[in-house]
Amino acid sequence: MIRVQRETFDVGAEIASLCAGDTAAGGVCVFLGRVREFAHGAALQAMTLEHYPGMTERQLEALDAEAQRRWLLEKTLIIHRYGRLLPGEAIVLVVTAAAHREAAFDACRFLIDCLKTTAPFWKAEETAAGSRWVDARAADDAAALSWQDGAAAGGS
Amino acid sequence: MLTILYFASVKEKAGCGEETVRLPAAVTDVMGLVAWLRQRGGGPAAALTDLAAVRVAVNQEYARLDHPLTGDEEVAFFPPVTGGAP
């Protein structure tokens, strides 16, 4: 399941809702991405996420389907926010639930690594010096690429 | 009619987020559209000067420059994406 929304979310409530009535999932893995307080050495005042409505949902659905194809998963949830966020606020939530922890861990990492390089979101950082668009990182491309050709684990 | 969308830094350079154009008959793919927009000038031409920093989607799927166009698609130009978390 995927959701793209402006408002924040309650991690505990999301997990409880996702797993309600499910007694097959023995392992639940959660990744929560948050806004950091520093951007290139300067104090971050806020971060604004722009996205491409429609394509964002399609890309996240495709990634979700790919994860379900690669691993035996009971439940998956991706929530990604957009709009203006303050330091400490949640940006993205990935939850994967499986019978065993290996599939839950691997699928969770796959989803966060790959959504960073495929889902059409763009961050603009506000500091005292003004607002600037965040550049894509080569390390993120490498992390996503490591999942191609059925690789078992991501990261560099 | 063809819908062209611009996002993030590409939108700022283009000076608009969306425009609708009638595709000239000579334009048959994304590269042809880029060449036509460059020739037309203005913000979009400036935004599409350096294609190394631009990604393309046709009908909300990533596409290459040789992706064919018939004139009723939704084409989006945007910088490499930066969603997710650290």
gemmi code that builds the backbone of each chain (N, CA, C; Angstrom):
import gemmi

chains = {
    "A": [
        ("MET", (0.849, -1.186, 0.000), (0.000, 0.000, 0.000), (0.884, 1.236, 0.000)),
        ("ILE", (0.506, 2.230, -0.744), (1.296, 3.462, -0.781), (0.387, 4.669, -0.532)),
        ("ARG", (0.970, 5.736, 0.049), (0.228, 6.977, 0.251), (1.157, 8.151, 0.066)),
        ("VAL", (0.701, 9.179, -0.604), (1.453, 10.414, -0.771), (0.599, 11.507, -0.159)),
        ("GLN", (1.122, 12.188, 0.847), (0.266, 13.113, 1.596), (1.056, 14.274, 2.175)),
        ("ARG", (0.359, 15.367, 2.435), (0.966, 16.548, 3.027), (1.079, 16.393, 4.547)),
        ("GLU", (0.059, 15.826, 5.166), (0.000, 15.758, 6.623), (0.954, 14.700, 7.189)),
        ("THR", (1.281, 14.847, 8.472), (2.180, 13.899, 9.112), (1.444, 12.602, 9.415)),
        ("PHE", (2.174, 11.630, 9.994), (1.564, 10.339, 10.299), (2.067, 9.859, 11.648)),
        ("ASP", (1.317, 8.935, 12.235), (1.658, 8.346, 13.522), (2.203, 6.941, 13.241)),
        ("VAL", (3.520, 6.763, 13.470), (4.176, 5.506, 13.095), (3.517, 4.308, 13.785)),
        ("GLY", (3.269, 4.435, 15.088), (2.664, 3.327, 15.833), (1.295, 2.971, 15.303)),
        ("ALA", (0.497, 3.986, 15.043), (-0.862, 3.749, 14.546), (-0.822, 3.118, 13.152)),
        ("GLU", (0.144, 3.549, 12.327), (0.248, 2.990, 10.974), (0.605, 1.503, 11.026)),
        ("ILE", (1.570, 1.152, 11.906), (1.981, -0.254, 12.018), (0.818, -1.091, 12.557)),
        ("ALA", (0.153, -0.569, 13.588), (-0.977, -1.301, 14.188), (-2.065, -1.544, 13.148)),
        ("SER", (-2.355, -0.515, 12.344), (-3.404, -0.621, 11.341), (-3.007, -1.604, 10.239)),
        ("LEU", (-1.722, -1.518, 9.824), (-1.236, -2.387, 8.746), (-1.293, -3.855, 9.148)),
        ("CYS", (-0.921, -4.125, 10.400), (-0.790, -5.521, 10.848), (-2.033, -6.047, 11.560)),
        ("ALA", (-3.075, -5.228, 11.666), (-4.282, -5.657, 12.370), (-4.840, -6.926, 11.735)),
        ("GLY", (-5.049, -7.945, 12.556), (-5.643, -9.182, 12.064), (-4.671, -10.101, 11.348)),
        ("ASP", (-3.406, -9.673, 11.191), (-2.410, -10.487, 10.497), (-1.586, -11.253, 11.525)),
        ("THR", (-1.687, -12.572, 11.510), (-0.915, -13.361, 12.472), (0.182, -14.155, 11.772)),
        ("ALA", (0.363, -13.900, 10.467), (1.397, -14.621, 9.710), (2.729, -13.885, 9.727)),
        ("ALA", (2.662, -12.571, 9.879), (3.882, -11.758, 9.824), (4.594, -11.771, 11.173)),
        ("GLY", (5.716, -12.492, 11.242), (6.472, -12.575, 12.488), (7.481, -11.459, 12.624)),
        ("GLY", (7.850, -10.857, 11.499), (8.851, -9.795, 11.533), (8.355, -8.558, 10.825)),
        ("VAL", (8.456, -7.416, 11.507), (8.044, -6.145, 10.903), (9.240, -5.207, 10.932)),
        ("CYS", (9.639, -4.703, 9.775), (10.777, -3.797, 9.691), (10.263, -2.411, 9.329)),
        ("VAL", (10.788, -1.395, 10.015), (10.309, -0.024, 9.825), (11.480, 0.892, 9.514)),
        ("PHE", (11.367, 1.679, 8.452), (12.333, 2.749, 8.210), (11.569, 4.060, 8.244)),
        ("LEU", (12.063, 4.976, 9.089), (11.461, 6.302, 9.181), (12.515, 7.325, 8.785)),
        ("GLY", (12.240, 8.113, 7.752), (13.149, 9.177, 7.325), (12.671, 10.501, 7.888)),
        ("ARG", (13.614, 11.297, 8.443), (13.250, 12.565, 9.075), (14.087, 13.713, 8.519)),
        ("VAL", (13.606, 14.918, 8.691), (14.333, 16.111, 8.247), (15.482, 16.374, 9.219)),
        ("ARG", (16.702, 16.474, 8.669), (17.882, 16.746, 9.500), (18.030, 18.238, 9.768)),
        ("GLU", (18.761, 18.566, 10.854), (18.875, 19.982, 11.250), (19.961, 20.729, 10.488)),
        ("PHE", (20.857, 19.985, 9.801), (21.924, 20.669, 9.082), (21.897, 20.368, 7.594)),
        ("ALA", (22.234, 21.367, 6.789), (22.331, 21.214, 5.346), (23.628, 21.874, 4.903)),
        ("HIS", (24.594, 21.049, 4.497), (25.878, 21.596, 4.026), (26.479, 22.558, 5.036)),
        ("GLY", (26.472, 22.191, 6.309), (27.121, 22.980, 7.341), (26.292, 24.143, 7.863)),
        ("ALA", (25.159, 24.407, 7.239), (24.314, 25.517, 7.692), (23.074, 24.960, 8.390)),
        ("ALA", (22.573, 25.709, 9.365), (21.379, 25.270, 10.081), (20.174, 25.315, 9.143)),
        ("LEU", (19.463, 24.199, 9.087), (18.292, 24.122, 8.210), (17.077, 24.715, 8.916)),
        ("GLN", (16.379, 25.596, 8.227), (15.160, 26.176, 8.809), (13.931, 25.368, 8.416)),
        ("ALA", (13.937, 24.913, 7.183), (12.822, 24.099, 6.702), (13.217, 23.408, 5.402)),
        ("MET", (12.438, 22.415, 5.043), (12.666, 21.709, 3.780), (11.329, 21.593, 3.075)),
        ("THR", (11.318, 21.939, 1.779), (10.070, 21.834, 1.038), (10.201, 20.759, -0.027)),
        ("LEU", (9.271, 19.832, -0.015), (9.268, 18.741, -0.988), (8.209, 18.995, -2.045)),
        ("GLU", (8.678, 19.050, -3.299), (7.762, 19.136, -4.432), (7.664, 17.739, -5.033)),
        ("HIS", (6.538, 17.412, -5.659), (6.437, 16.106, -6.315), (5.590, 16.208, -7.571)),
        ("TYR", (5.545, 15.119, -8.302), (4.817, 15.047, -9.573), (3.588, 14.179, -9.316)),
        ("PRO", (2.454, 14.818, -8.991), (1.248, 14.051, -8.672), (0.899, 13.107, -9.830)),
        ("GLY", (0.560, 11.905, -9.509), (0.241, 10.919, -10.550), (1.435, 10.028, -10.808)),
        ("MET", (2.523, 10.605, -11.285), (3.712, 9.791, -11.542), (4.304, 9.271, -10.233)),
        ("THR", (4.243, 10.092, -9.189), (4.764, 9.649, -7.892), (4.063, 8.371, -7.448)),
        ("GLU", (2.737, 8.383, -7.492), (1.966, 7.218, -7.065), (2.299, 6.007, -7.946)),
        ("ARG", (2.418, 6.234, -9.251), (2.736, 5.118, -10.171), (4.090, 4.506, -9.855)),
        ("GLN", (5.083, 5.363, -9.599), (6.432, 4.866, -9.310), (6.458, 4.093, -7.990)),
        ("LEU", (5.768, 4.628, -6.976), (5.750, 3.945, -5.682), (4.997, 2.614, -5.781)),
        ("GLU", (3.889, 2.587, -6.539), (3.142, 1.338, -6.750), (4.019, 0.304, -7.444)),
        ("ALA", (4.803, 0.749, -8.418), (5.661, -0.172, -9.168), (6.746, -0.749, -8.257)),
        ("LEU", (7.323, 0.100, -7.399), (8.348, -0.372, -6.464), (7.750, -1.364, -5.466)),
        ("ASP", (6.561, -1.049, -4.979), (5.858, -1.913, -4.039), (5.621, -3.288, -4.677)),
        ("ALA", (5.165, -3.279, -5.929), (4.905, -4.535, -6.646), (6.203, -5.321, -6.838)),
        ("GLU", (7.303, -4.591, -7.131), (8.594, -5.250, -7.329), (9.063, -5.920, -6.028)),
        ("ALA", (8.868, -5.244, -4.908), (9.248, -5.819, -3.615), (8.424, -7.084, -3.331)),
        ("GLN", (7.120, -7.025, -3.646), (6.244, -8.190, -3.420), (6.667, -9.358, -4.301)),
        ("ARG", (7.212, -9.033, -5.499), (7.647, -10.075, -6.420), (8.943, -10.736, -5.930)),
        ("ARG", (9.822, -9.915, -5.355), (11.139, -10.426, -4.951), (11.137, -11.176, -3.620)),
        ("TRP", (10.278, -10.733, -2.702), (10.282, -11.331, -1.369), (8.884, -11.789, -0.985)),
        ("LEU", (8.821, -12.745, -0.077), (7.531, -13.213, 0.447), (7.128, -12.265, 1.567)),
        ("LEU", (6.257, -11.330, 1.253), (5.868, -10.309, 2.223), (4.386, -10.430, 2.550)),
        ("GLU", (4.055, -10.237, 3.806), (2.644, -10.247, 4.203), (2.016, -8.882, 3.962)),
        ("LYS", (2.774, -7.812, 4.328), (2.236, -6.452, 4.217), (3.366, -5.488, 3.858)),
        ("THR", (3.015, -4.454, 3.123), (3.975, -3.367, 2.884), (3.227, -2.039, 2.970)),
        ("LEU", (3.958, -1.019, 3.386), (3.379, 0.327, 3.443), (4.477, 1.341, 3.129)),
        ("ILE", (4.192, 2.232, 2.200), (5.083, 3.361, 1.928), (4.247, 4.628, 2.066)),
        ("ILE", (4.683, 5.535, 2.948), (4.037, 6.851, 3.048), (5.126, 7.887, 2.762)),
        ("HIS", (4.890, 8.772, 1.836), (5.855, 9.844, 1.553), (5.122, 11.172, 1.625)),
        ("ARG", (5.701, 12.122, 2.374), (5.065, 13.431, 2.514), (5.608, 14.422, 1.495)),
        ("TYR", (4.849, 15.486, 1.274), (5.310, 16.597, 0.459), (4.902, 17.883, 1.167)),
        ("GLY", (5.394, 19.023, 0.672), (5.092, 20.306, 1.312), (6.261, 20.772, 2.160)),
        ("ARG", (5.998, 21.757, 3.020), (7.061, 22.368, 3.827), (7.173, 21.654, 5.169)),
        ("LEU", (8.373, 21.109, 5.456), (8.597, 20.325, 6.665), (9.702, 20.966, 7.506)),
        ("LEU", (9.574, 20.865, 8.813), (10.558, 21.446, 9.731), (11.517, 20.360, 10.221)),
        ("PRO", (12.733, 20.766, 10.692), (13.679, 19.777, 11.211), (13.018, 18.881, 12.256)),
        ("GLY", (13.288, 17.578, 12.148), (12.704, 16.620, 13.084), (11.402, 16.014, 12.594)),
        ("GLU", (10.773, 16.649, 11.610), (9.510, 16.098, 11.097), (9.773, 14.865, 10.236)),
        ("ALA", (8.808, 13.978, 10.193), (8.911, 12.774, 9.367), (8.724, 13.122, 7.897)),
        ("ILE", (9.543, 12.497, 7.041), (9.403, 12.676, 5.589), (8.781, 11.432, 4.958)),
        ("VAL", (9.344, 10.270, 5.335), (8.960, 9.039, 4.643), (8.914, 7.878, 5.631)),
        ("LEU", (7.973, 6.974, 5.395), (7.859, 5.767, 6.221), (7.768, 4.550, 5.301)),
        ("VAL", (8.613, 3.551, 5.583), (8.529, 2.284, 4.863), (8.352, 1.183, 5.905)),
        ("VAL", (7.297, 0.393, 5.770), (7.048, -0.729, 6.689), (6.903, -1.998, 5.851)),
        ("THR", (7.643, -3.035, 6.234), (7.517, -4.322, 5.556), (7.287, -5.394, 6.623)),
        ("ALA", (6.328, -6.257, 6.387), (6.007, -7.317, 7.333), (6.081, -8.656, 6.611)),
        ("ALA", (6.841, -9.590, 7.204), (7.029, -10.902, 6.578), (7.050, -11.978, 7.657)),
        ("ALA", (6.988, -13.217, 7.220), (7.019, -14.325, 8.177), (8.348, -14.316, 8.930)),
        ("HIS", (9.432, -14.009, 8.198), (10.757, -13.999, 8.817), (11.449, -12.659, 8.608)),
        ("ARG", (12.410, -12.341, 9.471), (13.002, -11.004, 9.457), (13.819, -10.708, 8.215)),
        ("GLU", (14.465, -11.746, 7.612), (15.343, -11.468, 6.470), (14.587, -10.754, 5.355)),
        ("ALA", (13.435, -11.285, 4.994), (12.656, -10.686, 3.910), (12.203, -9.281, 4.292)),
        ("ALA", (11.821, -9.104, 5.556), (11.350, -7.786, 5.993), (12.476, -6.762, 5.918)),
        ("PHE", (13.666, -7.115, 6.415), (14.820, -6.197, 6.367), (15.206, -5.874, 4.922)),
        ("ASP", (15.372, -6.924, 4.115), (15.847, -6.711, 2.742), (14.855, -5.886, 1.923)),
        ("ALA", (13.576, -6.203, 2.037), (12.570, -5.483, 1.252), (12.478, -4.026, 1.701)),
        ("CYS", (12.628, -3.791, 3.000), (12.553, -2.429, 3.524), (13.697, -1.594, 2.956)),
        ("ARG", (14.905, -2.175, 2.971), (16.057, -1.438, 2.451), (15.940, -1.231, 0.942)),
        ("PHE", (15.470, -2.240, 0.244), (15.249, -2.121, -1.201), (14.307, -0.945, -1.495)),
        ("LEU", (13.206, -0.881, -0.770), (12.203, 0.154, -1.042), (12.750, 1.561, -0.778)),
        ("ILE", (13.443, 1.771, 0.330), (13.928, 3.121, 0.613), (15.075, 3.486, -0.330)),
        ("ASP", (15.959, 2.523, -0.655), (17.056, 2.806, -1.587), (16.517, 3.185, -2.962)),
        ("CYS", (15.541, 2.434, -3.436), (15.081, 2.626, -4.803), (14.104, 3.788, -4.946)),
        ("LEU", (13.324, 4.070, -3.907), (12.395, 5.209, -4.059), (13.153, 6.532, -4.112)),
        ("LYS", (14.329, 6.555, -3.499), (15.138, 7.783, -3.523), (15.554, 8.175, -4.938)),
        ("THR", (15.729, 7.178, -5.797), (16.226, 7.489, -7.139), (15.163, 7.373, -8.221)),
        ("THR", (13.948, 6.923, -7.859), (12.917, 6.787, -8.899), (11.655, 7.616, -8.637)),
        ("ALA", (11.266, 7.770, -7.376), (10.032, 8.518, -7.107), (10.289, 10.017, -7.342)),
        ("PRO", (9.429, 10.665, -8.149), (9.677, 12.062, -8.513), (9.339, 13.062, -7.400)),
        ("PHE", (10.286, 13.163, -6.463), (10.235, 14.163, -5.394), (11.493, 15.013, -5.507)),
        ("TRP", (11.365, 16.297, -5.156), (12.539, 17.183, -5.142), (12.511, 17.988, -3.860)),
        ("LYS", (13.698, 18.065, -3.214), (13.799, 18.797, -1.957), (14.445, 20.151, -2.182)),
        ("ALA", (13.883, 21.174, -1.562), (14.525, 22.491, -1.504), (14.784, 22.783, -0.033)),
        ("GLU", (16.043, 23.156, 0.285), (16.423, 23.429, 1.669), (16.437, 24.928, 1.927)),
        ("GLU", (15.842, 25.320, 3.042), (15.874, 26.732, 3.452), (16.869, 26.891, 4.591)),
        ("THR", (17.866, 27.771, 4.381), (18.787, 28.142, 5.458), (18.790, 29.669, 5.523)),
        ("ALA", (19.625, 30.224, 6.430), (19.687, 31.686, 6.539), (20.141, 32.306, 5.221)),
        ("ALA", (20.857, 31.510, 4.396), (21.372, 32.022, 3.120), (20.313, 31.991, 2.015)),
        ("GLY", (19.142, 31.437, 2.314), (18.083, 31.373, 1.303), (17.689, 29.942, 1.019)),
        ("SER", (16.990, 29.752, -0.103), (16.492, 28.432, -0.466), (17.275, 27.886, -1.656)),
        ("ARG", (17.643, 26.596, -1.590), (18.331, 25.991, -2.726), (17.856, 24.557, -2.920)),
        ("TRP", (17.822, 24.136, -4.198), (17.427, 22.763, -4.509), (18.556, 21.816, -4.143)),
        ("VAL", (18.198, 20.677, -3.577), (19.182, 19.660, -3.202), (19.602, 18.893, -4.455)),
        ("ASP", (20.913, 18.707, -4.627), (21.418, 17.926, -5.755), (21.283, 16.438, -5.473)),
        ("ALA", (21.044, 15.662, -6.524), (21.019, 14.207, -6.374), (22.423, 13.733, -6.018)),
        ("ARG", (22.507, 12.676, -5.202), (23.805, 12.162, -4.759), (24.186, 10.905, -5.524)),
        ("ALA", (25.444, 10.841, -5.952), (25.941, 9.664, -6.673), (25.822, 8.419, -5.799)),
        ("ALA", (26.003, 8.601, -4.474), (25.929, 7.448, -3.552), (24.530, 6.838, -3.555)),
        ("ASP", (23.500, 7.683, -3.756), (22.132, 7.169, -3.804), (21.906, 6.346, -5.065)),
        ("ASP", (22.466, 6.813, -6.184), (22.356, 6.052, -7.437), (23.023, 4.694, -7.267)),
        ("ALA", (24.201, 4.690, -6.609), (24.938, 3.444, -6.420), (24.144, 2.471, -5.558)),
        ("ALA", (23.501, 2.995, -4.516), (22.711, 2.134, -3.628), (21.543, 1.512, -4.386)),
        ("ALA", (20.892, 2.299, -5.229), (19.758, 1.784, -6.000), (20.237, 0.791, -7.054)),
        ("LEU", (21.368, 1.110, -7.694), (21.905, 0.226, -8.734), (22.272, -1.140, -8.169)),
        ("SER", (22.700, -1.170, -6.901), (23.134, -2.431, -6.313), (21.981, -3.417, -6.198)),
        ("TRP", (20.743, -2.937, -6.336), (19.579, -3.827, -6.274), (19.199, -4.385, -7.637)),
        ("GLN", (19.862, -3.925, -8.679), (19.525, -4.425, -10.007), (20.052, -5.840, -10.172)),
        ("ASP", (19.531, -6.549, -11.155), (19.952, -7.922, -11.455), (19.745, -8.843, -10.257)),
        ("GLY", (18.715, -8.547, -9.447), (18.352, -9.459, -8.370), (19.362, -9.549, -7.251)),
        ("ALA", (20.154, -8.492, -7.054), (21.129, -8.509, -5.966), (20.430, -8.775, -4.642)),
        ("ALA", (21.095, -9.459, -3.739), (20.466, -9.859, -2.481), (20.477, -8.759, -1.451)),
        ("ALA", (21.434, -7.848, -1.539), (21.525, -6.788, -0.543), (21.964, -5.493, -1.196)),
        ("GLY", (21.466, -4.382, -0.674), (21.810, -3.090, -1.234), (22.921, -2.422, -0.457)),
        ("GLY", (23.115, -1.158, -0.703), (24.150, -0.403, 0.008), (25.479, -0.498, -0.684)),
        ("SER", (26.407, 0.313, -0.236), (27.712, 0.336, -0.876), (28.786, -0.106, 0.093)),
    ],
    "B": [
        ("MET", (-3.433, 17.733, -28.396), (-2.510, 18.700, -27.816), (-1.548, 17.996, -26.858)),
        ("LEU", (-0.341, 18.526, -26.801), (0.700, 17.947, -25.946), (0.826, 18.805, -24.682)),
        ("THR", (0.804, 18.140, -23.524), (1.002, 18.848, -22.260), (2.464, 18.709, -21.848)),
        ("ILE", (3.103, 19.834, -21.547), (4.487, 19.800, -21.078), (4.506, 20.288, -19.634)),
        ("LEU", (5.122, 19.474, -18.756), (5.235, 19.837, -17.344), (6.703, 20.054, -16.991)),
        ("TYR", (6.951, 21.033, -16.134), (8.299, 21.290, -15.641), (8.239, 21.251, -14.108)),
        ("PHE", (9.275, 20.655, -13.496), (9.286, 20.564, -12.037), (10.594, 21.067, -11.429)),
        ("ALA", (10.485, 21.503, -10.173), (11.628, 21.883, -9.318), (12.527, 22.914, -10.015)),
        ("SER", (13.851, 22.690, -10.038), (14.754, 23.697, -10.596), (14.500, 23.920, -12.091)),
        ("VAL", (14.049, 22.881, -12.780), (13.743, 23.028, -14.205), (12.529, 23.952, -14.383)),
        ("LYS", (11.562, 23.847, -13.462), (10.384, 24.728, -13.500), (10.788, 26.179, -13.267)),
        ("GLU", (11.706, 26.383, -12.308), (12.158, 27.762, -12.033), (12.827, 28.380, -13.244)),
        ("LYS", (13.675, 27.578, -13.912), (14.359, 28.092, -15.110), (13.369, 28.310, -16.248)),
        ("ALA", (12.398, 27.407, -16.374), (11.426, 27.498, -17.466), (10.487, 28.692, -17.274)),
        ("GLY", (10.284, 29.067, -16.002), (9.399, 30.192, -15.723), (7.933, 29.804, -15.710)),
        ("CYS", (7.640, 28.504, -15.868), (6.255, 28.034, -15.775), (6.271, 26.558, -15.446)),
        ("GLY", (5.161, 26.060, -14.901), (5.083, 24.656, -14.505), (4.406, 23.794, -15.548)),
        ("GLU", (3.615, 24.441, -16.401), (2.837, 23.655, -17.361), (2.493, 24.487, -18.575)),
        ("GLU", (2.543, 23.879, -19.746), (2.069, 24.534, -20.961), (1.500, 23.479, -21.896)),
        ("THR", (0.588, 23.909, -22.739), (-0.019, 23.016, -23.719), (0.357, 23.513, -25.105)),
        ("VAL", (0.875, 22.612, -25.917), (1.319, 23.027, -27.259), (0.761, 22.087, -28.322)),
        ("ARG", (0.647, 22.627, -29.546), (0.323, 21.774, -30.687), (1.657, 21.364, -31.298)),
        ("LEU", (1.914, 20.088, -31.321), (3.214, 19.592, -31.752), (3.374, 19.753, -33.271)),
        ("PRO", (4.469, 20.409, -33.702), (4.696, 20.514, -35.159), (4.837, 19.118, -35.767)),
        ("ALA", (4.383, 18.943, -36.980), (4.385, 17.623, -37.623), (5.785, 17.041, -37.707)),
        ("ALA", (6.780, 17.916, -37.803), (8.164, 17.447, -37.957), (8.720, 16.838, -36.667)),
        ("VAL", (8.045, 17.108, -35.544), (8.543, 16.593, -34.264), (7.931, 15.217, -33.996)),
        ("THR", (8.780, 14.193, -33.905), (8.268, 12.829, -33.741), (8.795, 12.124, -32.493)),
        ("ASP", (9.722, 12.763, -31.785), (10.200, 12.141, -30.553), (10.608, 13.215, -29.539)),
        ("VAL", (11.028, 12.758, -28.352), (11.352, 13.694, -27.270), (12.495, 14.617, -27.669)),
        ("MET", (13.520, 14.066, -28.323), (14.656, 14.908, -28.733), (14.190, 15.996, -29.694)),
        ("GLY", (13.258, 15.646, -30.571), (12.714, 16.628, -31.503), (11.959, 17.724, -30.767)),
        ("LEU", (11.243, 17.324, -29.699), (10.520, 18.312, -28.884), (11.511, 19.253, -28.200)),
        ("VAL", (12.594, 18.670, -27.650), (13.613, 19.484, -26.987), (14.218, 20.476, -27.986)),
        ("ALA", (14.541, 19.995, -29.177), (15.138, 20.867, -30.205), (14.179, 21.998, -30.569)),
        ("TRP", (12.885, 21.662, -30.673), (11.870, 22.668, -31.019), (11.727, 23.694, -29.900)),
        ("LEU", (11.731, 23.238, -28.642), (11.607, 24.160, -27.504), (12.838, 25.064, -27.401)),
        ("ARG", (14.015, 24.496, -27.685), (15.243, 25.303, -27.662), (15.184, 26.402, -28.728)),
        ("GLN", (14.683, 26.036, -29.888), (14.605, 26.991, -30.997), (13.581, 28.076, -30.702)),
        ("ARG", (12.517, 27.695, -29.987), (11.454, 28.647, -29.655), (11.952, 29.718, -28.705)),
        ("GLY", (12.943, 29.337, -27.860), (13.558, 30.308, -26.951), (12.786, 30.490, -25.656)),
        ("GLY", (13.208, 31.510, -24.874), (12.545, 31.790, -23.603), (12.998, 30.860, -22.497)),
        ("GLY", (12.200, 30.823, -21.395), (12.556, 30.035, -20.216), (12.757, 28.556, -20.488)),
        ("PRO", (11.809, 27.906, -21.173), (11.978, 26.478, -21.427), (13.274, 26.157, -22.184)),
        ("ALA", (13.654, 27.023, -23.123), (14.899, 26.801, -23.873), (16.086, 26.820, -22.910)),
        ("ALA", (16.074, 27.785, -21.983), (17.163, 27.887, -21.002), (17.176, 26.663, -20.082)),
        ("ALA", (15.981, 26.209, -19.714), (15.883, 25.071, -18.792), (16.383, 23.783, -19.434)),
        ("LEU", (16.337, 23.708, -20.768), (16.701, 22.466, -21.464), (18.058, 22.576, -22.158)),
        ("THR", (18.872, 23.564, -21.749), (20.187, 23.744, -22.363), (21.093, 22.554, -22.059)),
        ("ASP", (21.133, 22.182, -20.750), (22.003, 21.087, -20.324), (21.161, 19.860, -19.987)),
        ("LEU", (21.037, 18.948, -20.943), (20.173, 17.776, -20.730), (20.767, 16.768, -19.752)),
        ("ALA", (22.062, 16.906, -19.437), (22.674, 15.978, -18.475), (22.001, 16.119, -17.116)),
        ("ALA", (21.439, 17.301, -16.843), (20.814, 17.554, -15.551), (19.290, 17.466, -15.630)),
        ("VAL", (18.775, 16.877, -16.720), (17.325, 16.807, -16.912), (16.880, 15.364, -17.132)),
        ("ARG", (15.795, 14.976, -16.453), (15.185, 13.673, -16.681), (13.857, 13.898, -17.409)),
        ("VAL", (13.433, 12.886, -18.151), (12.226, 13.016, -18.960), (11.236, 11.900, -18.616)),
        ("ALA", (9.971, 12.259, -18.550), (8.927, 11.241, -18.423), (7.880, 11.506, -19.497)),
        ("VAL", (7.378, 10.433, -20.105), (6.277, 10.533, -21.064), (5.115, 9.738, -20.486)),
        ("ASN", (3.982, 10.410, -20.349), (2.789, 9.795, -19.735), (3.130, 9.153, -18.387)),
        ("GLN", (3.936, 9.891, -17.607), (4.259, 9.537, -16.215), (5.145, 8.301, -16.076)),
        ("GLU", (5.870, 7.941, -17.141), (6.881, 6.878, -17.060), (8.196, 7.464, -17.564)),
        ("TYR", (9.312, 7.080, -16.912), (10.602, 7.566, -17.381), (10.795, 7.193, -18.853)),
        ("ALA", (11.368, 8.135, -19.615), (11.533, 7.899, -21.049), (12.887, 8.406, -21.515)),
        ("ARG", (13.355, 7.832, -22.618), (14.602, 8.281, -23.222), (14.312, 9.337, -24.280)),
        ("LEU", (15.394, 9.955, -24.761), (15.235, 11.040, -25.733), (14.671, 10.544, -27.066)),
        ("ASP", (14.830, 9.240, -27.348), (14.307, 8.731, -28.621), (12.879, 8.179, -28.476)),
        ("HIS", (12.238, 8.448, -27.324), (10.857, 7.988, -27.124), (9.942, 8.709, -28.113)),
        ("PRO", (9.144, 7.950, -28.888), (8.282, 8.589, -29.892), (7.151, 9.423, -29.270)),
        ("LEU", (6.758, 10.466, -29.978), (5.636, 11.321, -29.566), (4.660, 11.453, -30.721)),
        ("THR", (3.341, 11.377, -30.390), (2.339, 11.555, -31.439), (1.642, 12.905, -31.313)),
        ("GLY", (1.780, 13.549, -30.156), (1.207, 14.875, -30.018), (0.115, 14.997, -28.977)),
        ("ASP", (-0.271, 13.875, -28.337), (-1.315, 13.970, -27.308), (-0.815, 13.430, -25.963)),
        ("GLU", (0.506, 13.451, -25.787), (1.077, 12.919, -24.547), (1.230, 13.994, -23.472)),
        ("GLU", (1.599, 13.499, -22.277), (2.020, 14.372, -21.190), (3.533, 14.151, -21.051)),
        ("VAL", (4.308, 15.189, -21.344), (5.768, 15.083, -21.269), (6.255, 15.941, -20.110)),
        ("ALA", (7.090, 15.366, -19.246), (7.594, 16.119, -18.088), (9.110, 16.189, -18.129)),
        ("PHE", (9.630, 17.373, -17.803), (11.068, 17.583, -17.685), (11.367, 17.971, -16.235)),
        ("PHE", (12.354, 17.293, -15.633), (12.676, 17.607, -14.239), (14.108, 17.197, -13.923)),
        ("PRO", (14.683, 17.725, -12.828), (16.037, 17.345, -12.443), (16.042, 15.959, -11.808)),
        ("PRO", (17.232, 15.348, -11.646), (17.307, 14.067, -10.933), (16.588, 14.176, -9.596)),
        ("VAL", (15.862, 13.122, -9.215), (14.981, 13.201, -8.048), (15.766, 13.111, -6.734)),
        ("THR", (15.215, 13.720, -5.683), (15.911, 13.774, -4.391), (14.958, 13.522, -3.227)),
        ("GLY", (14.063, 12.561, -3.389), (13.136, 12.252, -2.304), (13.775, 11.360, -1.262)),
        ("GLY", (12.936, 10.719, -0.463), (13.431, 9.791, 0.535), (14.047, 10.490, 1.727)),
        ("ALA", (15.080, 9.861, 2.291), (15.673, 10.365, 3.518), (17.168, 10.079, 3.503)),
        ("PRO", (17.950, 10.709, 4.396), (19.398, 10.529, 4.424), (19.810, 9.055, 4.423)),
    ],
}
model = gemmi.Model(1)
for chain_id, residues in chains.items():
    chain = gemmi.Chain(chain_id)
    for i, (resn, *xyz) in enumerate(residues, 1):
        res = gemmi.Residue()
        res.name, res.seqid = resn, gemmi.SeqId(i, " ")
        for name, pos in zip(("N", "CA", "C"), xyz):
            atom = gemmi.Atom()
            atom.name, atom.element = name, gemmi.Element(name[0])
            atom.pos, atom.b_iso = gemmi.Position(*pos), 0.0
            res.add_atom(atom)
        chain.add_residue(res)
    model.add_chain(chain)
structure = gemmi.Structure()
structure.add_model(model)
structure.setup_entities()
